[in-house]
Each structure stands twice: as structure tokens, then as C-alpha cells.
Amino acid sequence: MITIKSDREIELMKEASHIVYETHKYIKPYIKPGITTKELNDMAENFIISKGASASCKGYEGFPYAICISVNDEVVHGFPSDYKLKDGDIVTLDICACYKGYHGDSGWTYAVGKISDDDEYLMEHTEVALYEGIKEAKAGNRVGDISYAVEKYAKAHNLGIVRELCGHGIGSNLHEDPDVPNYGTKGTGPLLKKGMVIAIEPMLTFGEEEIYLDDNDWTIITLDGSHAAHFEHTVLITDDEPIILTGDGKNGKE
């Protein structure tokens, strides 16, 4: 069921989402060669707790860590570990925080040191695809308008779309209706209404679209070994322009 958030709920979601934004900003300078993904996880969790929130991912359907950290060909839901980031890696931090019962959610892909031109291209255009989707997140439009915008941009730039994964509604639950696919048809899907909050999250690859599930039953990996990028914002639907709750407060980029 799709829910319309009250003013009180929106204020709590704004705070949860701002904590997510702050956590990304706090962690970013530490994303360098030599640090382990487990160290990043622990830093993120401690920071979230220091802000009076909790890490939404920890324990969610059995997920054992505070945040998802996915490296190179891992699309999403990577497990933090003793792996030390290397120069040339790309790494996605998917951070979710719960504040007084309400969630914020933002994934972002970062470069580790000097990365390849291909990875620069992948990251640049996956991020733009996110903002192309956000442009369509207006009351009166439909979910399919967001989906079509992401797909159109991804295809124009020859990037693979991971079709098994999608964005989602968010609120008192981390994942709510509606699903927000990264491909679709204009004018289809649920109607967007003022007060809805959704997470829009293109997950694109530099190669083919096929994926597989790791033995840990969580991590999604590209079948051909191509690198993947993931950019996500939590967005409030209004009667005017969409408001990015996990951004800098100016509706700009993360």
C-alpha cells in the first residue's frame, strides 16, 4: 500500500535523511587505498549512532552489517570485510538511517584514488541518470515517467540496467510501495502524489545486464565481471519541484 506522509512524518524523514547525508560526508575523506571496508562500516555506524539514530540496514531481513559496501563488480548489498581498498577501485556505500521510527536512504559510488576512464564514465552517467529520474518525480506524473527517464539516459550512454533491482517507497519501513524500476514506459505505473516519499536509485553497469547472487545470499554481482555504479536519493513528492531529502539542502548533488 502506498502511503502519503503527514507533516510530522516528513519532518522525521528529513532528519533521518539528513543524517544519511552527513554520514556520507563524514566517510568520504576516508575512502582511500589501504582502508578496509569493515573499518568504513564501523565508522559509519558509530557516526549514525552519535546523531541519535540507528543503522537501518543492520538486522534488516538478517543483513548483518550497518551499511552495504559494494566494490567494483558488486552491484549492491556487499558485505563489509577485511578487504583493503586499492587504487583504481570504485566502491558504493549504501547508507540508511532510522530516526524516531523513520528512514532515510542514499547510495553513492566513490572513486578510490585514480580510476580508469571507463569507471569515470560509468560513475558520471549513472549519477546523471539519477537526476534525470528525479526531474520526473512530480505530483501528477507516474512512476513510469521516472523509470523511462532513467532507462532513456542509460541506453543513450550504452550502460547496462540491472533490471532485477529497483527503487522503492520509504517511510516507517525501509522498503515500501511503490517499486520504482529503472526502466519502463511513460504514463504507466502508480500516480505520484504530494506527500509520497520514494528512493530513486539507478544501478547501472559498464557491461552486460546479467547478475548473480553471491554465496552469502545478499551480494549482487555482475555476471560478466563488469563494474557497476549505484546512485540513490530519498525524494519527497510535492506539488512543485521534488525535494531531495538526502542532499545538501539546496536540492543539489550529494
C-alpha positions in Angstrom: 0.0 0.0 0.0 1.3 3.4 -0.9 1.2 5.9 2.0 1.0 9.7 2.0 3.2 11.1 4.8 1.9 13.6 7.3 3.8 16.8 8.0 5.2 15.2 11.2 6.4 12.1 9.3 8.0 14.2 6.7 9.9 16.2 9.3 11.2 13.0 10.9 12.2 11.6 7.4 14.0 14.9 6.7 16.1 14.4 9.9 16.8 10.7 9.1 17.8 11.6 5.6 20.0 14.5 6.7 21.8 12.1 9.0 22.4 9.8 6.0 23.8 12.8 4.0 26.0 13.8 6.9 27.3 10.2 7.2 28.3 10.1 3.5 30.1 13.5 4.0 31.9 12.2 7.1 33.0 8.9 5.5 34.1 10.3 2.1 37.6 11.6 3.1 38.5 8.1 4.5 37.7 6.3 1.2 41.4 5.8 0.3 43.7 2.9 -0.6 44.5 0.8 2.4 41.3 1.2 4.5 39.2 -1.9 4.9 35.5 -1.9 4.1 34.8 -3.1 7.6 36.5 0.0 9.0 34.3 2.2 6.9 31.2 0.2 8.1 32.2 0.7 11.7 32.9 4.4 11.3 29.5 4.9 9.6 27.6 3.0 12.3 29.3 5.0 15.1 28.6 8.3 13.3 24.9 7.4 12.8 24.6 6.5 16.5 26.2 9.7 17.5 23.4 11.6 15.7 20.7 9.8 17.8 19.8 7.4 15.0 20.4 3.8 14.2 21.7 2.0 11.1 18.5 0.8 9.3 20.4 -2.0 7.4 21.7 -3.7 10.5 19.4 -6.7 11.1 17.1 -5.8 8.2 15.9 -9.2 7.0 19.0 -10.6 8.5 21.6 -8.3 7.0 24.5 -8.4 9.4 26.2 -5.0 8.9 25.4 -1.4 9.4 25.8 -0.3 5.8 26.2 -2.1 2.4 29.6 -1.7 0.8 30.0 -2.9 -2.8 33.3 -2.9 -4.7 33.8 -2.9 -8.4 31.6 -5.7 -9.9 29.4 -5.9 -6.8 26.2 -4.0 -7.7 24.6 -3.8 -4.3 24.4 -5.4 -0.8 28.1 -6.0 -0.5 29.3 -7.2 2.9 31.9 -5.1 4.7 35.1 -7.2 5.3 38.8 -7.1 5.8 39.2 -6.2 2.1 41.5 -3.2 1.8 40.5 -0.8 -0.9 43.0 -0.4 -3.7 43.9 2.4 -6.0 41.6 2.2 -9.0 38.7 0.6 -7.2 35.2 2.0 -7.2 33.1 1.5 -4.1 29.5 2.1 -3.3 28.3 2.9 0.2 24.6 2.4 0.6 23.7 4.1 3.9 20.3 4.0 5.6 19.5 5.6 9.0 16.4 5.3 11.2 15.4 8.4 13.3 12.5 8.0 15.7 11.0 5.3 13.6 11.5 6.8 10.1 14.1 6.1 7.5 16.4 7.9 5.0 18.3 6.0 2.3 21.1 7.1 -0.1 23.7 5.0 -2.0 26.7 6.7 -3.7 29.6 5.3 -5.7 33.1 6.7 -4.9 36.4 6.6 -6.7 39.4 5.1 -4.8 42.5 7.0 -5.9 43.0 7.2 -9.6 40.3 5.2 -11.5 40.0 4.2 -15.2 38.3 6.4 -17.8 35.7 3.7 -18.2 34.8 3.9 -14.5 34.8 7.7 -14.6 32.3 7.4 -17.5 30.2 4.8 -15.6 30.0 6.9 -12.4 29.4 10.2 -14.2 26.5 8.9 -16.3 24.9 6.8 -13.6 24.8 9.9 -11.4 23.2 11.9 -14.2 20.7 9.2 -14.8 19.6 9.6 -11.1 18.9 13.3 -11.6 17.1 12.6 -14.9 14.8 10.3 -12.9 14.4 12.9 -10.1 13.2 15.5 -12.6 10.1 13.4 -13.3 9.3 12.9 -9.6 6.4 15.3 -9.5 2.8 15.1 -8.4 0.6 14.2 -11.4 3.3 12.1 -13.1 3.6 8.4 -12.8 6.3 6.1 -11.6 6.8 5.0 -15.2 7.9 8.6 -16.1 10.8 8.2 -13.7 11.6 4.8 -14.9 11.5 5.8 -18.6 13.8 8.8 -17.9 16.4 6.7 -16.3 16.2 4.0 -19.0 16.4 6.5 -21.8 19.5 8.1 -20.4 21.2 4.8 -19.6 20.6 3.4 -23.1 21.8 6.6 -24.7 25.1 6.1 -22.9 25.3 2.4 -23.6 25.1 1.4 -19.9 23.5 -1.9 -18.7 20.4 -1.6 -16.5 20.2 -4.1 -13.6 16.5 -4.9 -14.1 16.0 -7.2 -11.1 16.6 -4.3 -8.7 14.7 -1.1 -8.3 14.0 1.9 -6.1 11.1 2.0 -3.6 8.9 3.9 -1.4 10.2 4.6 2.1 8.9 5.8 5.4 8.3 3.9 8.7 9.6 0.9 6.8 12.8 0.9 4.8 11.2 -0.5 1.7 7.6 0.3 1.0 5.3 0.6 -2.1 5.7 1.6 -4.8 8.5 -0.1 -6.6 10.5 2.4 -8.8 12.1 0.4 -11.6 15.0 1.9 -13.7 13.2 1.0 -16.9 9.6 1.5 -18.0 7.0 3.3 -20.1 5.9 6.9 -19.8 2.4 7.4 -18.3 2.3 4.0 -16.6 2.5 2.8 -13.0 1.3 4.3 -9.8 0.3 8.0 -9.7 2.7 10.3 -7.9 1.0 12.4 -5.2 2.1 15.1 -2.8 3.4 13.6 0.4 4.8 10.4 -1.1 8.5 9.7 -0.4 10.5 7.5 -2.7 14.0 6.3 -3.1 15.2 6.6 -6.7 18.3 4.5 -7.4 19.8 3.7 -10.8 22.1 0.7 -10.7 24.0 0.6 -14.0 26.9 -1.5 -15.4 29.6 -0.8 -17.9 28.9 -4.2 -19.5 26.0 -6.6 -19.7 22.9 -6.5 -17.5 23.1 -10.1 -16.2 23.8 -10.6 -12.5 24.1 -13.4 -10.0 23.7 -13.8 -6.2 26.8 -14.4 -4.1 27.0 -17.4 -1.8 26.3 -15.1 1.1 22.7 -14.8 -0.2 22.9 -11.0 -0.3 25.5 -9.5 -2.6 24.5 -9.0 -6.2 27.4 -9.2 -8.7 27.7 -8.7 -12.5 27.9 -11.9 -14.4 30.5 -10.6 -16.8 32.7 -9.0 -14.2 32.0 -5.5 -15.5 32.0 -2.7 -12.9 28.7 -1.3 -11.6 27.7 2.1 -10.1 24.8 3.0 -7.9 23.5 6.4 -7.1 20.4 7.0 -4.9 18.5 9.8 -3.2 15.4 9.8 -1.0 12.9 12.2 -2.6 9.8 13.9 -1.4 7.0 14.5 -3.9 5.4 17.9 -3.8 3.0 20.0 -5.9 6.1 21.8 -7.2 9.6 20.5 -7.8 10.7 17.3 -6.0 12.7 17.8 -2.8 15.9 15.7 -2.3 15.9 14.8 1.4 19.3 13.1 1.3 21.1 16.0 -0.4 22.8 19.2 0.7 19.5 21.0 1.5 19.8 23.1 -1.7 18.4 20.3 -3.9 21.9 20.0 -5.4 24.1 17.0 -5.7 25.3 14.9 -2.8 
